[in-house]
Amino acid sequence: MSVALRKPNLDPYETPADESASAQDEVVEYDDGLLAIAGPIMLGCYVLLFSIAAFTFMSSGGALFAVVISTFFAVVFFAIPYIFFRIRSGHDERWRKDPDTARTPLVDTWTGSLRRWEAVVQIVSIPLAIVMGFALLAIRWSTL
């Protein structure tokens, strides 16, 4: 009895010969709704961070200038992905916004399935930690 062994496909960009081109085109991506929840929370954290920074460094012109420059970079940080998402939703036929998918209790991530609230906590934990840390530092700097 002989067994035919296939040579493993080492090129990740090469598609197998038995997979048709039409099967590749049928890939559909659904909006999971995480960004609609986590985006405003992250934006609020950064607004709070820069408000605290502006209030803390109001008496120093150089430091306040650095806060203004950092605020500009934060606006760019949020504006570019927002523009890309708008372009994608308008032009990419594979991207679908499905309200049922956005309400499912489990979401798929690169590391596996998570409950929706767990994924939101992972997304917003860093901005929340930065705001809390900077607020504590601002309290310390103001008491010196």
TIMI-2910 file (N, C-alpha, C, CB; in pm, 1 decimal, decimal comma, always signed):
<rs>
+----------+----------+----------+----------+----------+----------+----------+----------+----------+----------+----------+----------+------+
!      n_x !      n_y !      n_z !     ca_x !     ca_y !     ca_z !      c_x !      c_y !      c_z !     cb_x !     cb_y !     cb_z ! resn !
+----------+----------+----------+----------+----------+----------+----------+----------+----------+----------+----------+----------+------+
!    +84,3 !   -116,5 !     +0,0 !     +0,0 !     +0,0 !     +0,0 !    +88,8 !   +122,8 !     +0,0 !    -95,9 !     -0,2 !   +120,6 !  Met !
!    +69,1 !   +213,0 !    -91,5 !   +150,3 !   +333,1 !    -99,4 !    +65,8 !   +454,7 !    -63,6 !   +211,5 !   +348,6 !   -240,0 !  Ser !
!   +131,8 !   +547,7 !     -1,8 !    +65,3 !   +671,0 !    +38,3 !   +131,9 !   +785,1 !    -36,0 !    +71,3 !   +692,5 !   +193,3 !  Val !
!    +53,8 !   +863,0 !   -104,7 !   +107,3 !   +977,5 !   -177,8 !   +117,8 !  +1094,6 !    -81,5 !    +18,0 !  +1013,8 !   -300,8 !  Ala !
!   +236,1 !  +1144,8 !    -66,9 !   +259,7 !  +1259,7 !    +20,0 !   +271,4 !  +1384,8 !    -64,2 !   +386,6 !  +1239,9 !   +105,5 !  Leu !
!   +204,8 !  +1488,2 !    -19,6 !   +215,8 !  +1616,9 !    -87,8 !   +327,9 !  +1697,0 !    -25,8 !    +83,2 !  +1695,2 !    -81,1 !  Arg !
!   +396,3 !  +1770,1 !   -109,4 !   +499,1 !  +1861,1 !    -61,2 !   +429,6 !  +1975,6 !    +12,8 !   +588,0 !  +1914,7 !   -179,3 !  Lys !
!   +473,9 !  +2008,8 !   +134,6 !   +406,6 !  +2116,0 !   +208,3 !   +423,8 !  +2249,9 !   +138,1 !   +460,4 !  +2124,7 !   +351,4 !  Pro !
!   +320,7 !  +2330,3 !   +146,7 !   +321,8 !  +2463,1 !    +86,9 !   +394,0 !  +2558,1 !   +181,6 !   +176,9 !  +2512,9 !    +57,0 !  Asn !
!   +513,4 !  +2599,5 !   +144,6 !   +592,8 !  +2686,3 !   +230,7 !   +568,0 !  +2833,3 !   +204,6 !   +738,3 !  +2656,4 !   +213,2 !  Leu !
!   +506,5 !  +2865,4 !    +93,4 !   +479,2 !  +3004,4 !    +60,0 !   +340,9 !  +3041,4 !   +111,4 !   +489,7 !  +3028,4 !    -93,0 !  Asp !
!   +332,1 !  +3130,7 !   +211,9 !   +199,9 !  +3162,3 !   +267,1 !   +111,9 !  +3241,4 !   +171,2 !   +215,4 !  +3239,6 !   +395,0 !  Pro !
!   +169,2 !  +3301,2 !    +68,4 !    +91,5 !  +3381,5 !    -25,1 !    +44,6 !  +3300,6 !   -145,4 !   +173,2 !  +3499,7 !    -71,8 !  Tyr !
!    +92,6 !  +3179,5 !   -159,1 !    +53,3 !  +3095,5 !   -270,7 !    -70,4 !  +3016,2 !   -230,8 !   +168,9 !  +3001,1 !   -313,3 !  Glu !
!   -169,6 !  +3016,7 !   -317,5 !   -291,9 !  +2943,2 !   -287,3 !   -278,3 !  +2800,7 !   -338,2 !   -415,6 !  +3012,4 !   -350,1 !  Thr !
!   -339,0 !  +2705,4 !   -270,7 !   -335,0 !  +2567,8 !   -319,0 !   -401,8 !  +2555,8 !   -454,6 !   -401,8 !  +2474,1 !   -219,3 !  Pro !
!   -358,7 !  +2458,0 !   -534,1 !   -409,1 !  +2443,1 !   -669,8 !   -555,1 !  +2401,3 !   -671,9 !   -325,8 !  +2342,3 !   -745,5 !  Ala !
!   -600,5 !  +2326,7 !   -570,1 !   -737,5 !  +2279,2 !   -572,1 !   -838,0 !  +2383,8 !   -522,9 !   -748,6 !  +2155,3 !   -488,5 !  Asp !
!   -790,2 !  +2495,4 !   -471,9 !   -880,0 !  +2600,1 !   -425,1 !   -910,0 !  +2693,1 !   -541,4 !   -818,4 !  +2678,3 !   -305,4 !  Glu !
!  -1035,4 !  +2708,5 !   -570,5 !  -1072,6 !  +2790,2 !   -685,9 !  -1062,4 !  +2938,6 !   -651,4 !  -1215,4 !  +2755,7 !   -733,0 !  Ser !
!  -1050,7 !  +3019,7 !   -753,7 !  -1040,9 !  +3164,7 !   -734,6 !  -1172,2 !  +3221,5 !   -683,5 !  -1001,4 !  +3233,9 !   -865,6 !  Ala !
!  -1283,1 !  +3157,7 !   -719,2 !  -1411,4 !  +3209,6 !   -673,0 !  -1429,6 !  +3188,9 !   -523,2 !  -1525,5 !  +3143,3 !   -748,8 !  Ser !
!  -1370,1 !  +3084,3 !   -466,8 !  -1379,4 !  +3060,8 !   -322,8 !  -1303,5 !  +3168,3 !   -246,0 !  -1324,9 !  +2921,5 !   -287,0 !  Ala !
!  -1195,2 !  +3218,2 !   -303,5 !  -1118,3 !  +3324,1 !   -238,0 !  -1195,2 !  +3455,5 !   -239,4 !   -982,0 !  +3341,9 !   -306,4 !  Gln !
!  -1270,5 !  +3480,0 !   -345,5 !  -1344,4 !  +3605,7 !   -358,6 !  -1466,6 !  +3611,4 !   -268,1 !  -1387,1 !  +3625,6 !   -502,0 !  Asp !
!  -1510,4 !  +3498,1 !   -215,3 !  -1630,8 !  +3494,8 !   -134,4 !  -1603,9 !  +3522,3 !    +13,3 !  -1698,1 !  +3361,7 !   -149,5 !  Glu !
!  -1484,7 !  +3563,3 !    +48,4 !  -1453,7 !  +3594,3 !   +186,8 !  -1528,5 !  +3720,8 !   +226,2 !  -1300,7 !  +3610,9 !   +207,6 !  Val !
!  -1602,4 !  +3711,4 !   +334,6 !  -1681,9 !  +3824,1 !   +382,3 !  -1638,4 !  +3855,3 !   +524,6 !  -1835,3 !  +3793,2 !   +375,6 !  Val !
!  -1618,7 !  +3981,5 !   +553,1 !  -1581,6 !  +4024,4 !   +686,9 !  -1695,8 !  +4106,9 !   +744,7 !  -1448,9 !  +4105,7 !   +685,4 !  Glu !
!  -1736,9 !  +4070,9 !   +866,9 !  -1846,6 !  +4140,4 !   +932,3 !  -1793,1 !  +4229,9 !  +1043,1 !  -1948,6 !  +4040,2 !   +988,5 !  Tyr !
!  -1855,9 !  +4343,3 !  +1058,8 !  -1821,4 !  +4435,6 !  +1166,7 !  -1868,1 !  +4374,2 !  +1297,9 !  -1885,8 !  +4576,8 !  +1144,2 !  Asp !
!  -1774,8 !  +4354,6 !  +1392,1 !  -1811,6 !  +4291,5 !  +1518,8 !  -1862,1 !  +4391,2 !  +1622,0 !  -1693,7 !  +4216,8 !  +1575,0 !  Asp !
!  -1857,2 !  +4519,2 !  +1592,9 !  -1913,3 !  +4620,7 !  +1681,0 !  -1824,8 !  +4659,8 !  +1798,0 !  -2042,1 !  +4573,6 !  +1732,8 !  Gly !
!  -1704,7 !  +4603,0 !  +1808,4 !  -1617,1 !  +4636,0 !  +1921,0 !  -1568,9 !  +4780,0 !  +1915,2 !  -1497,8 !  +4542,2 !  +1924,0 !  Leu !
!  -1538,8 !  +4826,8 !  +1797,2 !  -1488,1 !  +4963,0 !  +1785,2 !  -1596,1 !  +5066,2 !  +1817,1 !  -1433,6 !  +4986,3 !  +1644,9 !  Leu !
!  -1720,1 !  +5031,6 !  +1793,9 !  -1828,9 !  +5123,7 !  +1828,4 !  -1841,2 !  +5140,5 !  +1979,4 !  -1961,6 !  +5073,7 !  +1770,4 !  Ala !
!  -1799,9 !  +5039,4 !  +2054,7 !  -1803,1 !  +5047,3 !  +2200,7 !  -1672,4 !  +5105,0 !  +2254,1 !  -1828,9 !  +4908,4 !  +2261,8 !  Ile !
!  -1560,1 !  +5049,8 !  +2209,9 !  -1430,2 !  +5087,5 !  +2265,5 !  -1378,6 !  +5220,5 !  +2211,5 !  -1329,4 !  +4979,4 !  +2237,0 !  Ala !
!  -1413,9 !  +5257,2 !  +2090,1 !  -1365,3 !  +5381,7 !  +2030,7 !  -1399,6 !  +5505,7 !  +2111,2 !  -1420,4 !  +5396,4 !  +1893,6 !  Gly !
!  -1527,1 !  +5527,0 !  +2146,8 !  -1560,7 !  +5643,9 !  +2227,6 !  -1495,1 !  +5642,6 !  +2366,6 !  -1710,4 !  +5653,0 !  +2242,8 !  Pro !
!  -1478,6 !  +5524,7 !  +2425,2 !  -1411,6 !  +5515,9 !  +2555,3 !  -1265,2 !  +5557,8 !  +2542,0 !  -1421,6 !  +5372,1 !  +2612,6 !  Ile !
!  -1198,6 !  +5508,0 !  +2438,1 !  -1058,7 !  +5545,3 !  +2415,5 !  -1046,6 !  +5694,2 !  +2386,7 !   -999,2 !  +5464,0 !  +2299,3 !  Met !
!  -1135,1 !  +5746,3 !  +2303,7 !  -1132,7 !  +5889,1 !  +2271,3 !  -1154,3 !  +5973,1 !  +2396,4 !  -1239,7 !  +5922,4 !  +2166,3 !  Leu !
!  -1248,9 !  +5931,9 !  +2480,6 !  -1273,5 !  +6002,3 !  +2606,2 !  -1152,6 !  +5998,7 !  +2698,7 !  -1393,3 !  +5942,3 !  +2676,6 !  Gly !
!  -1082,8 !  +5886,4 !  +2702,2 !   -961,8 !  +5875,9 !  +2784,4 !   -855,4 !  +5975,0 !  +2738,4 !   -906,0 !  +5733,0 !  +2779,7 !  Cys !
!   -836,4 !  +5984,3 !  +2606,2 !   -734,5 !  +6076,7 !  +2556,8 !   -775,3 !  +6222,4 !  +2574,9 !   -706,2 !  +6049,3 !  +2410,4 !  Tyr !
!   -904,1 !  +6252,8 !  +2561,0 !   -950,1 !  +6389,0 !  +2587,5 !   -926,2 !  +6424,6 !  +2733,8 !  -1099,8 !  +6404,1 !  +2551,9 !  Val !
!   -958,1 !  +6332,9 !  +2823,4 !   -934,1 !  +6354,3 !  +2965,9 !   -784,7 !  +6368,7 !  +2994,8 !   -992,9 !  +6238,6 !  +3047,8 !  Leu !
!   -702,9 !  +6287,0 !  +2931,5 !   -557,3 !  +6295,0 !  +2950,6 !   -503,7 !  +6431,7 !  +2911,9 !   -486,6 !  +6186,7 !  +2868,8 !  Leu !
!   -543,0 !  +6480,7 !  +2794,7 !   -489,9 !  +6609,2 !  +2749,6 !   -552,0 !  +6726,2 !  +2826,1 !   -514,4 !  +6626,3 !  +2599,9 !  Phe !
!   -671,2 !  +6709,7 !  +2876,6 !   -729,5 !  +6813,3 !  +2962,9 !   -652,6 !  +6823,3 !  +3094,5 !   -878,6 !  +6783,5 !  +2990,5 !  Ser !
!   -622,1 !  +6708,7 !  +3151,6 !   -542,4 !  +6707,7 !  +3275,1 !   -404,8 !  +6766,0 !  +3248,8 !   -529,7 !  +6564,3 !  +3331,6 !  Ile !
!   -344,1 !  +6729,8 !  +3136,0 !   -211,0 !  +6781,5 !  +3102,5 !   -213,5 !  +6932,6 !  +3081,9 !   -157,4 !  +6712,7 !  +2976,6 !  Ala !
!   -314,8 !  +6982,3 !  +3013,1 !   -323,4 !  +7126,8 !  +2990,3 !   -343,2 !  +7200,9 !  +3121,8 !   -438,2 !  +7159,6 !  +2893,2 !  Ala !
!   -426,4 !  +7147,0 !  +3209,1 !   -448,7 !  +7210,2 !  +3339,0 !   -322,1 !  +7204,4 !  +3425,1 !   -566,0 !  +7142,1 !  +3412,1 !  Phe !
!   -250,4 !  +7092,2 !  +3419,5 !   -130,1 !  +7074,9 !  +3500,9 !    -18,0 !  +7168,2 !  +3455,2 !    -82,8 !  +6929,5 !  +3495,1 !  Thr !
!     -0,3 !  +7181,3 !  +3324,4 !   +113,1 !  +7257,7 !  +3272,1 !    +73,0 !  +7395,5 !  +3221,4 !   +179,8 !  +7180,8 !  +3160,9 !  Phe !
!    -37,5 !  +7449,0 !  +3269,0 !    -85,7 !  +7578,9 !  +3224,0 !    +13,0 !  +7691,6 !  +3255,7 !   -220,0 !  +7608,7 !  +3287,6 !  Met !
!    +87,4 !  +7680,6 !  +3362,4 !   +176,8 !  +7789,3 !  +3403,3 !   +308,6 !  +7789,9 !  +3326,2 !   +205,3 !  +7779,2 !  +3551,3 !  Ser !
!   +341,0 !  +7681,7 !  +3255,9 !   +466,8 !  +7673,3 !  +3182,5 !   +438,5 !  +7676,1 !  +3032,5 !   +545,0 !  +7544,9 !  +3221,2 !  Ser !
!   +491,1 !  +7777,9 !  +2964,4 !   +465,6 !  +7793,2 !  +2821,2 !   +521,1 !  +7679,9 !  +2738,0 !   +523,1 !  +7922,0 !  +2773,0 !  Gly !
!   +643,7 !  +7637,9 !  +2767,5 !   +705,8 !  +7529,7 !  +2690,4 !   +633,1 !  +7398,0 !  +2708,4 !   +850,7 !  +7513,4 !  +2730,3 !  Gly !
!   +593,7 !  +7368,2 !  +2830,1 !   +521,9 !  +7243,1 !  +2856,1 !   +382,7 !  +7245,9 !  +2794,2 !   +511,7 !  +7217,4 !  +3006,9 !  Ala !
!   +317,3 !  +7361,1 !  +2799,1 !   +184,9 !  +7373,0 !  +2738,2 !   +193,5 !  +7358,4 !  +2586,2 !   +120,8 !  +7507,9 !  +2775,1 !  Leu !
!   +300,7 !  +7409,9 !  +2526,5 !   +323,0 !  +7392,0 !  +2382,9 !   +338,7 !  +7243,3 !  +2350,0 !   +448,2 !  +7471,1 !  +2336,8 !  Phe !
!   +409,6 !  +7168,4 !  +2433,8 !   +425,1 !  +7024,5 !  +2413,5 !   +290,8 !  +6951,9 !  +2423,7 !   +523,6 !  +6967,0 !  +2515,8 !  Ala !
!   +205,8 !  +6998,5 !  +2512,8 !    +71,8 !  +6939,3 !  +2525,4 !     -9,4 !  +6966,0 !  +2399,1 !     -1,9 !  +6995,8 !  +2649,6 !  Val !
!     +1,3 !  +7085,5 !  +2344,1 !    -71,8 !  +7119,0 !  +2221,0 !    -22,4 !  +7033,1 !  +2104,9 !    -55,8 !  +7269,5 !  +2186,9 !  Val !
!   +107,4 !  +7016,1 !  +2092,1 !   +163,0 !  +6930,7 !  +1986,3 !   +117,7 !  +6786,3 !  +2005,8 !   +317,9 !  +6938,7 !  +1985,0 !  Ile !
!   +119,0 !  +6738,7 !  +2128,9 !    +73,8 !  +6602,4 !  +2156,6 !    -73,8 !  +6585,9 !  +2126,1 !   +101,0 !  +6565,7 !  +2301,6 !  Ser !
!   -152,0 !  +6687,8 !  +2150,9 !   -294,8 !  +6683,3 !  +2118,4 !   -314,2 !  +6672,4 !  +1967,9 !   -367,2 !  +6808,2 !  +2172,9 !  Thr !
!   -234,5 !  +6746,8 !  +1893,0 !   -241,1 !  +6737,6 !  +1747,0 !   -209,2 !  +6595,6 !  +1701,1 !   -143,9 !  +6838,0 !  +1681,7 !  Phe !
!   -105,4 !  +6534,6 !  +1755,8 !    -70,7 !  +6397,9 !  +1718,6 !   -180,5 !  +6299,5 !  +1758,5 !    +61,4 !  +6357,7 !  +1783,2 !  Phe !
!   -247,7 !  +6322,8 !  +1869,3 !   -358,4 !  +6235,9 !  +1910,3 !   -475,0 !  +6247,6 !  +1812,7 !   -405,0 !  +6271,0 !  +2053,0 !  Ala !
!   -501,5 !  +6368,6 !  +1763,5 !   -607,5 !  +6386,2 !  +1663,8 !   -572,8 !  +6307,8 !  +1537,4 !   -628,0 !  +6536,8 !  +1630,8 !  Val !
!   -448,6 !  +6315,5 !  +1494,0 !   -405,1 !  +6239,5 !  +1377,0 !   -414,8 !  +6089,2 !  +1404,9 !   -260,2 !  +6278,1 !  +1337,9 !  Val !
!   -378,2 !  +6048,8 !  +1526,5 !   -382,0 !  +5909,2 !  +1567,2 !   -521,8 !  +5851,2 !  +1553,2 !   -333,7 !  +5894,8 !  +1710,4 !  Phe !
!   -625,8 !  +5929,1 !  +1582,6 !   -762,6 !  +5880,7 !  +1569,8 !   -822,4 !  +5910,1 !  +1432,8 !   -848,8 !  +5942,0 !  +1677,1 !  Phe !
!   -779,7 !  +6015,6 !  +1365,7 !   -840,9 !  +6055,3 !  +1238,7 !   -803,7 !  +5961,7 !  +1124,1 !   -800,1 !  +6196,9 !  +1203,6 !  Ala !
!   -679,5 !  +5918,5 !  +1118,1 !   -637,8 !  +5833,3 !  +1006,6 !   -713,1 !  +5700,0 !  +1005,8 !   -487,2 !  +5807,9 !  +1013,5 !  Ile !
!   -720,5 !  +5626,7 !  +1116,3 !   -801,0 !  +5503,4 !  +1112,0 !   -948,9 !  +5529,4 !  +1083,6 !   -787,7 !  +5429,0 !  +1243,5 !  Pro !
!  -1002,3 !  +5638,9 !  +1136,6 !  -1141,9 !  +5671,0 !  +1110,0 !  -1165,0 !  +5691,7 !   +960,5 !  -1183,9 !  +5796,1 !  +1188,1 !  Tyr !
!  -1076,3 !  +5764,2 !   +894,8 !  -1087,8 !  +5786,7 !   +749,8 !  -1074,8 !  +5655,6 !   +674,7 !   -980,7 !  +5886,4 !   +701,0 !  Ile !
!   -978,9 !  +5570,7 !   +715,3 !   -961,4 !  +5441,4 !   +648,8 !  -1084,3 !  +5352,2 !   +666,1 !   -837,5 !  +5370,5 !   +703,5 !  Phe !
!  -1144,3 !  +5352,0 !   +784,5 !  -1264,7 !  +5271,9 !   +806,3 !  -1379,8 !  +5322,1 !   +720,8 !  -1304,3 !  +5273,7 !   +953,8 !  Phe !
!  -1392,7 !  +5453,0 !   +707,7 !  -1498,9 !  +5509,2 !   +623,6 !  -1478,0 !  +5471,6 !   +477,0 !  -1504,1 !  +5662,4 !   +638,6 !  Arg !
!  -1354,0 !  +5478,8 !   +430,2 !  -1325,3 !  +5440,5 !   +291,7 !  -1353,3 !  +5292,6 !   +270,9 !  -1179,1 !  +5472,7 !   +255,2 !  Ile !
!  -1311,9 !  +5209,9 !   +367,2 !  -1332,1 !  +5066,0 !   +355,0 !  -1480,4 !  +5031,6 !   +350,9 !  -1264,4 !  +4992,7 !   +470,5 !  Arg !
!  -1558,1 !  +5090,1 !   +437,9 !  -1700,4 !  +5056,7 !   +441,4 !  -1773,1 !  +5103,9 !   +316,2 !  -1765,3 !  +5117,4 !   +564,3 !  Ser !
!  -1720,5 !  +5205,7 !   +250,2 !  -1785,0 !  +5256,2 !   +130,1 !  -1743,8 !  +5186,9 !     +2,3 !  -1757,8 !  +5399,3 !   +117,0 !  Gly !
!  -1623,7 !  +5128,2 !     -1,9 !  -1572,4 !  +5074,4 !   -127,1 !  -1545,9 !  +4924,1 !   -127,2 !  -1448,0 !  +5144,5 !   -161,5 !  His !
!  -1527,9 !  +4862,4 !    -12,3 !  -1493,9 !  +4720,8 !     -7,9 !  -1621,6 !  +4638,2 !     +6,3 !  -1395,9 !  +4691,2 !   +108,7 !  Asp !
!  -1652,4 !  +4557,8 !    -96,0 !  -1774,9 !  +4478,3 !    -94,0 !  -1768,8 !  +4365,2 !     +7,7 !  -1802,0 !  +4421,6 !   -231,5 !  Glu !
!  -1648,0 !  +4325,3 !    +48,7 !  -1635,6 !  +4216,3 !   +145,8 !  -1672,6 !  +4260,3 !   +286,6 !  -1494,3 !  +4161,6 !   +145,2 !  Arg !
!  -1670,9 !  +4389,5 !   +313,9 !  -1698,7 !  +4442,4 !   +448,1 !  -1847,3 !  +4462,2 !   +463,0 !  -1623,1 !  +4575,7 !   +473,6 !  Trp !
!  -1905,8 !  +4394,9 !   +560,2 !  -2049,2 !  +4402,6 !   +581,9 !  -2077,7 !  +4446,6 !   +724,7 !  -2116,0 !  +4267,4 !   +552,5 !  Arg !
!  -2173,3 !  +4533,6 !   +737,5 !  -2217,5 !  +4577,0 !   +870,0 !  -2347,2 !  +4504,1 !   +899,8 !  -2236,4 !  +4733,5 !   +877,7 !  Lys !
!  -2340,3 !  +4409,1 !   +991,6 !  -2455,1 !  +4326,9 !  +1025,7 !  -2489,4 !  +4348,7 !  +1172,3 !  -2427,2 !  +4177,2 !   +996,7 !  Asp !
!  -2607,4 !  +4403,4 !  +1202,9 !  -2643,3 !  +4428,6 !  +1343,5 !  -2644,8 !  +4302,9 !  +1429,7 !  -2778,6 !  +4494,1 !  +1350,2 !  Pro !
!  -2680,2 !  +4187,8 !  +1371,0 !  -2681,7 !  +4064,0 !  +1448,8 !  -2540,5 !  +4021,8 !  +1489,0 !  -2749,2 !  +3952,0 !  +1369,0 !  Asp !
!  -2444,4 !  +4040,4 !  +1400,2 !  -2306,3 !  +4006,1 !  +1431,3 !  -2249,0 !  +4100,3 !  +1537,1 !  -2220,6 !  +4010,5 !  +1304,7 !  Thr !
!  -2292,7 !  +4224,6 !  +1534,8 !  -2241,7 !  +4322,9 !  +1630,7 !  -2298,4 !  +4302,8 !  +1771,0 !  -2273,6 !  +4462,8 !  +1582,8 !  Ala !
!  -2395,6 !  +4214,0 !  +1786,3 !  -2455,0 !  +4190,7 !  +1918,4 !  -2426,8 !  +4051,5 !  +1973,6 !  -2603,6 !  +4211,8 !  +1911,5 !  Arg !
!  -2349,4 !  +3971,9 !  +1904,3 !  -2322,3 !  +3836,8 !  +1952,9 !  -2241,7 !  +3841,9 !  +2081,8 !  -2247,7 !  +3754,8 !  +1846,6 !  Thr !
!  -2263,6 !  +3747,1 !  +2172,9 !  -2189,9 !  +3750,4 !  +2300,4 !  -2042,6 !  +3713,8 !  +2286,3 !  -2254,6 !  +3656,5 !  +2399,0 !  Pro !
!  -2006,3 !  +3640,5 !  +2182,1 !  -1867,2 !  +3604,2 !  +2158,9 !  -1815,0 !  +3673,9 !  +2034,3 !  -1852,1 !  +3451,9 !  +2145,4 !  Leu !
!  -1690,6 !  +3720,1 !  +2040,9 !  -1625,4 !  +3781,4 !  +1925,5 !  -1496,5 !  +3705,3 !  +1897,1 !  -1596,7 !  +3933,2 !  +1950,2 !  Val !
!  -1458,1 !  +3701,5 !  +1770,9 !  -1335,5 !  +3634,3 !  +1730,9 !  -1221,5 !  +3734,8 !  +1728,2 !  -1352,0 !  +3566,4 !  +1593,3 !  Asp !
!  -1111,2 !  +3697,1 !  +1791,8 !   -989,7 !  +3777,9 !  +1788,5 !   -877,1 !  +3691,5 !  +1732,9 !   -953,7 !  +3833,2 !  +1930,9 !  Thr !
!   -760,6 !  +3748,8 !  +1717,9 !   -647,6 !  +3672,2 !  +1667,0 !   -606,6 !  +3561,0 !  +1762,0 !   -530,3 !  +3763,5 !  +1641,7 !  Trp !
!   -635,2 !  +3579,3 !  +1888,1 !   -595,7 !  +3478,4 !  +1987,0 !   -708,4 !  +3382,0 !  +2020,1 !   -548,4 !  +3545,7 !  +2113,7 !  Thr !
!   -822,4 !  +3395,0 !  +1957,4 !   -935,1 !  +3305,7 !  +1980,8 !  -1061,8 !  +3381,3 !  +2012,6 !   -903,7 !  +3210,4 !  +2092,5 !  Gly !
!  -1163,4 !  +3308,5 !  +2051,3 !  -1291,7 !  +3369,6 !  +2084,5 !  -1290,7 !  +3423,3 !  +2227,0 !  -1405,5 !  +3268,6 !  +2066,7 !  Ser !
!  -1350,8 !  +3538,5 !  +2244,1 !  -1364,3 !  +3602,1 !  +2375,1 !  -1507,2 !  +3649,8 !  +2392,3 !  -1264,5 !  +3720,1 !  +2390,9 !  Leu !
!  -1546,3 !  +3666,7 !  +2516,6 !  -1673,1 !  +3734,0 !  +2541,6 !  -1656,6 !  +3880,4 !  +2502,3 !  -1717,3 !  +3719,6 !  +2691,6 !  Arg !
!  -1764,4 !  +3942,2 !  +2462,0 !  -1759,2 !  +4080,5 !  +2413,8 !  -1701,1 !  +4174,7 !  +2518,5 !  -1898,4 !  +4127,6 !  +2373,9 !  Arg !
!  -1742,8 !  +4163,4 !  +2643,5 !  -1693,6 !  +4254,3 !  +2746,7 !  -1545,7 !  +4232,2 !  +2773,7 !  -1773,4 !  +4236,7 !  +2875,4 !  Trp !
!  -1496,7 !  +4107,1 !  +2759,2 !  -1354,2 !  +4080,8 !  +2778,5 !  -1270,5 !  +4148,8 !  +2670,7 !  -1327,4 !  +3930,1 !  +2778,4 !  Glu !
!  -1319,1 !  +4145,8 !  +2547,4 !  -1247,8 !  +4210,8 !  +2437,8 !  -1245,5 !  +4362,3 !  +2456,9 !  -1312,6 !  +4175,2 !  +2303,1 !  Ala !
!  -1356,2 !  +4419,4 !  +2501,7 !  -1361,8 !  +4564,0 !  +2526,5 !  -1265,2 !  +4601,2 !  +2638,6 !  -1506,2 !  +4608,5 !  +2562,4 !  Val !
!  -1260,1 !  +4521,1 !  +2743,4 !  -1167,2 !  +4548,0 !  +2853,6 !  -1023,0 !  +4543,5 !  +2804,4 !  -1187,6 !  +4446,5 !  +2967,9 !  Val !
!   -991,2 !  +4447,4 !  +2719,0 !   -854,9 !  +4441,2 !  +2665,1 !   -822,2 !  +4563,6 !  +2580,3 !   -836,6 !  +4314,4 !  +2581,9 !  Gln !
!   -918,2 !  +4612,1 !  +2505,7 !   -893,1 !  +4726,6 !  +2418,0 !   -874,5 !  +4854,8 !  +2498,5 !  -1008,1 !  +4743,7 !  +2318,5 !  Ile !
!   -957,6 !  +4877,2 !  +2600,3 !   -955,2 !  +5005,3 !  +2670,9 !   -867,4 !  +5005,1 !  +2795,6 !  -1094,4 !  +5043,8 !  +2709,1 !  Val !
!   -808,1 !  +4893,6 !  +2830,8 !   -728,9 !  +4890,0 !  +2954,7 !   -605,8 !  +4979,9 !  +2948,1 !   -685,9 !  +4747,5 !  +2984,6 !  Ser !
!   -538,5 !  +4985,3 !  +2835,6 !   -418,6 !  +5069,2 !  +2824,7 !   -453,3 !  +5217,8 !  +2831,2 !   -344,5 !  +5038,8 !  +2694,2 !  Ile !
!   -550,9 !  +5268,3 !  +2752,3 !   -585,6 !  +5410,2 !  +2767,8 !   -631,6 !  +5446,0 !  +2909,1 !   -694,0 !  +5447,1 !  +2669,4 !  Pro !
!   -707,4 !  +5358,2 !  +2972,7 !   -750,5 !  +5385,6 !  +3110,2 !   -632,0 !  +5388,6 !  +3206,4 !   -851,9 !  +5280,4 !  +3155,9 !  Leu !
!   -537,5 !  +5298,0 !  +3188,6 !   -419,0 !  +5296,7 !  +3274,8 !   -334,6 !  +5422,1 !  +3253,2 !   -334,5 !  +5170,9 !  +3248,1 !  Ala !
!   -323,3 !  +5468,1 !  +3130,0 !   -246,4 !  +5589,6 !  +3102,0 !   -312,0 !  +5710,5 !  +3168,0 !   -233,7 !  +5612,1 !  +2949,8 !  Ile !
!   -444,1 !  +5721,9 !  +3158,7 !   -514,7 !  +5834,9 !  +3220,3 !   -498,0 !  +5831,0 !  +3371,7 !   -665,0 !  +5832,9 !  +3182,8 !  Val !
!   -515,0 !  +5713,9 !  +3431,5 !   -500,9 !  +5704,8 !  +3577,2 !   -358,6 !  +5736,3 !  +3621,4 !   -540,8 !  +5565,4 !  +3625,9 !  Met !
!   -260,3 !  +5683,7 !  +3549,1 !   -120,6 !  +5712,3 !  +3582,9 !    -87,1 !  +5859,3 !  +3568,7 !    -28,1 !  +5630,8 !  +3495,8 !  Gly !
!   -132,0 !  +5920,8 !  +3459,4 !   -102,1 !  +6061,9 !  +3440,0 !   -176,1 !  +6148,5 !  +3541,1 !   -138,0 !  +6104,5 !  +3298,3 !  Phe !
!   -297,9 !  +6109,6 !  +3577,8 !   -371,5 !  +6185,6 !  +3680,0 !   -298,6 !  +6179,4 !  +3814,1 !   -515,8 !  +6131,2 !  +3695,1 !  Ala !
!   -248,1 !  +6062,4 !  +3849,7 !   -171,8 !  +6051,0 !  +3974,8 !    -43,3 !  +6132,9 !  +3969,7 !   -138,6 !  +5904,4 !  +4003,7 !  Leu !
!    +24,3 !  +6131,9 !  +3856,0 !   +144,3 !  +6213,3 !  +3840,7 !   +111,2 !  +6362,3 !  +3845,4 !   +214,9 !  +6179,2 !  +3709,6 !  Leu !
!     -1,4 !  +6402,0 !  +3786,1 !    -41,6 !  +6543,0 !  +3788,9 !    -71,7 !  +6587,7 !  +3931,1 !   -164,3 !  +6566,1 !  +3699,3 !  Ala !
!   -135,7 !  +6500,5 !  +4009,5 !   -159,8 !  +6534,5 !  +4150,8 !    -28,2 !  +6549,7 !  +4223,8 !   -246,6 !  +6427,0 !  +4219,7 !  Ile !
!    +64,4 !  +6461,9 !  +4196,7 !   +195,6 !  +6469,6 !  +4263,7 !   +270,8 !  +6595,5 !  +4222,3 !   +280,4 !  +6344,8 !  +4231,2 !  Arg !
!   +267,8 !  +6628,7 !  +4090,7 !   +339,2 !  +6748,0 !  +4044,2 !   +277,2 !  +6875,6 !  +4099,2 !   +340,4 !  +6752,7 !  +3891,8 !  Trp !
!   +146,8 !  +6875,2 !  +4116,9 !    +81,9 !  +6997,9 !  +4165,7 !   +105,1 !  +7021,4 !  +4314,3 !    -67,1 !  +6992,1 !  +4138,5 !  Ser !
!   +142,5 !  +6918,2 !  +4389,2 !   +165,9 !  +6934,1 !  +4531,8 !   +311,9 !  +6968,2 !  +4563,1 !   +125,6 !  +6807,8 !  +4604,8 !  Thr !
!   +397,6 !  +6969,9 !  +4463,9 !   +539,1 !  +7001,7 !  +4488,4 !   +562,2 !  +7148,5 !  +4507,7 !   +624,4 !  +6952,9 !  +4375,2 !  Leu !
+----------+----------+----------+----------+----------+----------+----------+----------+----------+----------+----------+----------+------+
</rs>
